[in-house]
Amino acid sequence: MMQRRTLLKSGAAAAALSAPALSGFAQQAVTLKFHTFMAPQSAVYVSMHKAWMDKVEKDSGGRIKFEGYPAMQLGGTPVQLYDQAKDGVVDIVWTLPGNTAGRFPRIEVFELPFMMNNAEATSKAYWEYVQTVAQDEFKDTQVLALQVHGPGMFHTKEKLIKTADDLRGLKMRGPTRQITKMLGYLGATPVGMPLPQIPDALAKGTIDGCVIPWEVVPSVKVHELTKFHSQFDSAGGALYTTTFVMAMNKAKYNSLAPDLKKVIDANSGMATSAWMGKVQQGNDLPGRKSAVDRKNTIHTISAGDAQEFKRKARLVEVEWVQDMNKRGFDGKKLLETARALIDKHGKTTKA
């Protein structure tokens, strides 16, 4: 009997000793909540966000798992996404810094008219720019990737845009502060609003058109709600692009086991930013096809005709430099740095 009791005791002691080790091992697995405003069927969510999550899960041997929440399924508005990551409401977000006007002023340089070349190269430039001259822009989060989309363009309900004058009086949706400013200087009445509001605004006549890249057209039904599309010949440059950030809650990142941190790090940075830009611009072709299939009118603005757009839009650049100077930054130097980086990466990254 005595022997049996001793065995039971020693067995209990062994179990108690092994319990912390077992629970420690269980904590090695982590589930992360990923939140974004993009629709679940959108090309961005399917081919970029889900693909990234799948790769991280695979690279971690299944020890990092994701719960993906597209279309703001965890609540709040697109404008609140960055703060949701900062405050730990969610673990990772993908959003437009430009949703909060003036909060991330130095990166707006990439949204200035006719700045970008292609999304892959400009995303590399954007990552390098933040690491070198705007390190504290996103200091409240762990930044995983920084990217832009393919060339932005006009989509209108009733009037084809061939010249800058054609925009006069049209209510045009823009995504960010710099792009709505540009629309104003081009003669349109700018209306700022997040992407998910576009279909309703077009259907109700709140706006006459919008600027978005081709790739996002099907997910917001712009090929059904407009008849005219005006893109720019690449020889004349891209009208604009929008900056995005994929950011993680800092405390959540810091709480990861070292080897899981390495998995996140390996799927972050310049290469991931470039991949995201490339994937997003790669979806421009199927986006354009959705308008072609409906027999909508597609017009290409020549490099020559683009000059008038450039001349009118240049005031946006001038004002941005002045705004940076007022905030205590060297606006001209920031602009030159961004241009040089876009040029540098453009030479090694062809669209």
C-alpha positions in Angstrom: 0.0 0.0 0.0 2.8 2.3 1.0 4.5 1.6 -2.3 1.4 2.4 -4.3 0.9 5.8 -2.5 4.5 6.7 -3.2 4.0 5.8 -6.8 0.9 7.9 -7.0 2.6 10.9 -5.3 5.6 10.7 -7.6 3.3 10.3 -10.6 1.4 13.4 -9.5 4.6 15.3 -9.0 5.9 14.3 -12.5 2.6 15.4 -14.0 2.8 18.8 -12.1 6.4 19.3 -13.3 5.5 18.5 -16.9 2.4 20.7 -17.0 4.2 24.1 -17.3 6.4 22.7 -20.1 3.3 21.4 -21.9 1.4 24.6 -21.5 4.5 26.6 -22.6 4.6 24.5 -25.7 0.9 25.0 -26.4 1.5 28.8 -26.3 3.9 28.5 -29.2 0.9 28.4 -31.5 -0.8 31.7 -32.1 -3.9 32.9 -33.9 -3.8 36.4 -35.4 -6.8 38.5 -36.4 -6.3 40.2 -39.8 -8.8 43.1 -40.5 -9.3 45.2 -43.7 -11.9 47.1 -45.6 -11.5 45.2 -48.8 -14.4 43.0 -49.9 -14.0 39.2 -49.5 -14.3 38.6 -53.2 -11.9 41.4 -54.2 -8.7 40.6 -56.1 -6.7 42.3 -53.3 -8.1 40.1 -50.6 -8.0 36.9 -52.5 -4.7 37.1 -54.3 -2.8 39.3 -51.9 -4.1 39.2 -48.3 -5.1 35.5 -48.3 -2.0 34.5 -50.2 0.2 36.3 -47.6 -1.7 34.7 -44.7 -1.4 31.2 -46.3 2.3 31.6 -46.8 2.9 32.7 -43.2 0.9 29.8 -41.9 2.9 27.4 -44.1 6.2 28.9 -43.2 5.4 28.6 -39.5 4.4 24.9 -39.8 0.9 25.9 -38.9 1.9 27.5 -35.6 0.7 30.9 -36.8 -2.9 30.8 -37.8 -5.0 33.6 -39.2 -8.6 34.6 -38.8 -9.3 36.9 -41.8 -11.9 39.6 -41.5 -12.5 41.4 -44.8 -15.1 44.2 -45.3 -14.7 45.6 -41.8 -16.4 42.5 -40.3 -14.9 43.2 -36.8 -16.6 46.6 -36.8 -15.6 50.2 -37.0 -14.9 52.1 -40.2 -11.9 52.0 -42.7 -10.7 55.3 -41.1 -10.3 53.5 -37.7 -8.2 50.5 -39.0 -4.7 51.8 -38.2 -5.7 52.6 -34.7 -7.3 49.2 -34.3 -3.8 47.7 -34.9 -2.1 50.4 -32.7 -4.5 49.7 -29.8 -4.6 45.9 -30.1 -8.3 45.7 -31.0 -7.0 43.5 -33.9 -3.6 42.1 -34.6 -2.9 43.1 -38.2 -4.5 45.5 -40.6 -4.1 46.5 -44.2 -5.3 50.1 -44.8 -4.8 53.5 -46.5 -2.8 55.8 -44.3 -4.5 58.6 -46.3 -7.8 57.7 -44.8 -6.8 59.9 -41.9 -5.9 63.2 -43.7 -2.6 64.7 -42.6 -1.7 62.1 -40.0 1.1 60.5 -42.0 2.2 63.6 -44.0 5.7 62.5 -45.3 4.5 59.5 -47.1 1.9 61.5 -49.1 4.8 62.3 -51.4 4.0 59.0 -53.2 0.5 60.1 -53.8 1.5 63.3 -55.6 0.4 63.5 -59.3 2.5 61.7 -61.8 5.0 60.5 -59.3 4.9 56.7 -59.7 6.2 54.5 -62.5 5.0 50.9 -61.7 3.6 49.5 -58.4 6.4 47.0 -57.7 9.2 49.6 -58.1 7.3 52.4 -56.3 6.5 50.0 -53.4 10.2 49.3 -53.0 10.9 53.1 -53.1 8.2 53.7 -50.5 9.6 51.0 -48.1 13.2 52.5 -48.5 11.9 56.0 -48.0 10.2 55.2 -44.7 13.2 53.3 -43.4 15.6 56.2 -44.3 13.8 59.5 -43.9 10.4 58.8 -42.2 11.2 56.1 -39.7 8.8 57.5 -37.0 5.8 57.9 -39.4 4.4 54.5 -38.3 6.2 54.3 -34.9 3.0 53.1 -33.1 2.9 49.8 -34.9 5.1 47.0 -36.2 5.1 47.8 -40.0 5.1 44.6 -42.1 4.8 46.1 -45.6 4.3 49.4 -47.5 3.0 49.4 -51.0 1.1 51.2 -53.7 -1.4 50.2 -56.4 -1.1 50.4 -60.1 -1.8 53.6 -62.1 -5.0 55.4 -60.9 -7.4 56.6 -63.6 -10.9 58.2 -64.2 -14.2 56.3 -64.3 -17.3 58.4 -65.2 -21.0 57.8 -65.6 -22.1 60.2 -68.3 -19.0 62.0 -69.8 -15.8 60.7 -71.3 -12.7 62.4 -69.9 -10.2 63.3 -72.7 -8.8 66.6 -71.5 -8.5 68.3 -68.1 -11.4 70.6 -69.1 -13.7 67.6 -69.3 -13.6 67.3 -65.5 -15.0 70.8 -65.0 -18.1 70.6 -62.7 -18.0 66.8 -62.3 -18.3 65.5 -58.7 -15.4 63.1 -58.5 -14.5 60.7 -55.6 -10.9 60.7 -54.4 -9.3 58.4 -51.8 -6.9 60.7 -50.0 -6.1 64.4 -49.2 -3.6 64.8 -52.0 -5.7 63.1 -54.7 -8.9 65.1 -53.8 -6.7 68.3 -54.0 -5.5 67.2 -57.4 -9.1 66.6 -58.6 -9.9 70.1 -57.5 -7.0 71.7 -59.4 -8.1 69.7 -62.5 -11.5 71.4 -62.3 -13.6 68.7 -60.7 -15.6 69.0 -57.5 -13.7 66.6 -55.3 -15.5 64.3 -52.9 -13.4 62.3 -50.4 -14.7 58.9 -49.4 -13.5 55.4 -48.6 -13.6 52.8 -51.3 -16.6 50.8 -50.0 -18.9 53.9 -50.3 -18.3 54.2 -54.1 -21.1 52.0 -55.4 -23.8 53.6 -53.3 -22.6 57.1 -54.2 -22.5 56.4 -57.9 -25.9 54.7 -57.8 -27.5 57.7 -56.0 -25.7 60.3 -58.1 -23.8 61.7 -55.1 -20.8 61.5 -57.4 -20.4 61.6 -61.2 -17.3 59.4 -61.2 -14.3 58.3 -59.3 -10.6 57.7 -59.5 -9.4 54.1 -58.8 -7.0 51.7 -60.5 -8.4 49.0 -62.8 -7.9 46.1 -60.4 -10.5 47.3 -57.9 -13.2 48.1 -60.5 -15.1 44.7 -60.3 -15.2 44.5 -56.5 -17.0 47.9 -56.3 -19.1 47.3 -59.5 -17.6 50.4 -61.2 -17.8 48.7 -64.6 -21.6 48.4 -64.0 -22.1 51.8 -62.6 -20.1 53.9 -65.1 -19.8 53.8 -68.9 -16.5 55.6 -69.5 -12.9 54.9 -68.4 -9.9 57.1 -69.1 -6.5 55.7 -68.5 -3.1 57.4 -69.2 -0.5 56.2 -71.7 2.4 54.9 -69.6 4.7 57.2 -71.7 3.0 60.2 -70.1 3.3 58.8 -66.6 0.7 57.6 -64.1 -2.0 60.1 -62.9 -1.6 59.0 -59.2 -1.3 56.1 -56.9 -2.3 55.5 -53.3 -0.2 54.3 -50.4 -1.1 51.3 -48.2 0.4 50.0 -45.0 0.1 46.5 -43.5 0.7 47.0 -39.8 0.8 44.7 -36.7 0.1 45.5 -33.1 3.5 46.0 -31.5 2.7 44.1 -28.2 1.4 41.2 -30.2 4.5 41.1 -32.4 6.8 41.3 -29.3 4.9 38.5 -27.6 5.7 36.0 -30.4 8.2 33.2 -29.8 11.6 34.2 -31.4 11.2 31.7 -34.2 7.7 32.9 -35.0 8.9 36.5 -35.1 11.5 35.3 -37.7 8.6 33.9 -39.8 6.8 37.3 -39.7 10.1 39.1 -40.4 10.8 36.9 -43.4 7.3 37.8 -44.8 7.8 41.6 -44.2 10.0 44.3 -45.6 11.0 45.5 -49.0 10.5 42.2 -50.8 7.0 41.6 -49.4 6.1 45.3 -50.2 7.3 44.8 -53.8 5.4 41.5 -54.1 2.2 43.2 -52.9 2.6 46.1 -55.4 3.3 43.7 -58.2 0.3 41.5 -57.3 -2.0 44.4 -57.1 -1.0 45.9 -60.4 -1.1 42.5 -61.9 -4.8 42.5 -61.3 -5.3 45.6 -63.5 -5.8 43.4 -66.6 -8.7 41.4 -65.3 -10.2 44.6 -63.9 -10.0 46.2 -67.3 -11.5 43.2 -68.9 -14.7 43.6 -66.8 -15.2 47.0 -68.5 -14.4 45.6 -72.0 -16.9 42.8 -71.5 -19.6 45.3 -70.8 -18.6 47.2 -74.0 -17.9 50.4 -72.0 -15.8 53.1 -73.6 -12.1 53.1 -72.8 -10.0 56.0 -73.7 -6.2 56.3 -73.4 -4.9 59.9 -72.7 -1.8 60.4 -74.8 1.6 61.6 -73.3 0.9 64.9 -75.1 -2.5 65.4 -73.7 -1.3 64.4 -70.3 0.8 67.6 -70.2 -2.2 69.8 -69.4 -3.2 67.5 -66.5 0.4 67.7 -65.2 0.5 71.5 -65.5 -2.7 71.9 -63.6 -1.9 69.3 -61.0 1.5 70.6 -60.2 0.1 73.0 -57.5 -0.5 69.9 -55.4 3.2 69.2 -55.3 4.1 72.9 -54.5 1.6 72.9 -51.6 2.8 69.6 -50.2 6.4 70.9 -50.1 5.2 74.1 -48.3 3.1 72.0 -45.9 6.2 69.8 -45.1 8.3 73.0 -44.5 5.6 74.3 -42.1 5.7 71.0 -40.2 9.5 71.3 -39.7 10.6 69.0 -42.5 12.6 69.8 -45.6 9.8 69.4 -48.2 12.0 69.8 -51.3 14.5 67.3 -50.0 11.8 64.7 -49.2 10.3 65.2 -52.7 13.8 64.7 -54.3 14.5 61.7 -52.2 11.2 60.0 -53.2 11.8 60.8 -56.8 15.3 59.4 -56.8 14.2 56.2 -55.0 11.3 55.7 -57.5 13.8 56.3 -60.4 16.4 53.9 -58.8 14.0 51.0 -58.3 12.3 51.7 -61.6 15.5 51.0 -63.4 15.8 47.5 -61.9 12.0 46.7 -61.8 10.2 46.9 -65.1 6.4 46.8 -65.2 
